Amino acid sequence: MGDVVLYAFDTMADWEYAYVTTVLQMQIRGGDDRFRLVVAGAGGYPVRTLGGLTVLPDITLDELTAADIAMLVLPGGNTWLTEDHGAALDLARGLLAAGTPVAGICGATRAMARAGLLDHHAHVVDADADEPDYPGSKYRVHASVAHDGPVITAIGEAPLEFSREVFRILEVDSHEEIDAWYASYKGVPDAR
């Protein structure tokens, strides 16, 4: 069993991880014991999402065991560039060095880029047009989502595309079934 860790912090954007957590929990409740969803925070205190929900993390970041982690999910939020998320970025750095997937969306991609986590991976950065160059900026692609090796990045407006890549890398289902799930939420006719 691998832990899919959702990093929880004040102002985390509810819609950006909602498909990931919901589908994983449905899989787990349906008997899929390959994963366990773990919500981890910097401290043992509740956080408040952008949508106003209070989330109590299951565990703190420093209590995690890296070897048990199947993926780290870094949602966007308003505090990535204003508050200290160093522990989450350090965890991501260690996981990537071990080849463990890290998925970041929206504001998390900017923090990942500035921390040097995207220096050698094709990626998107959810940023304003005036975002300065950063090490690794030559690998930036202009798309809604990018998946390169263990790194998944997406803009905030692409939670479905982000979730699809997370499900693919975790092999939650076959690519065909994942694509059919994506199409059903995107309003695209099923091509099966």
Summary of the structure (lengths in Angstrom):
residues: 192
radius of gyration: 15.7
end to end distance: 30.8
largest distance: 47.0
contacts: 611
relative contact order: 0.15
helix: 36%
strand: 22%
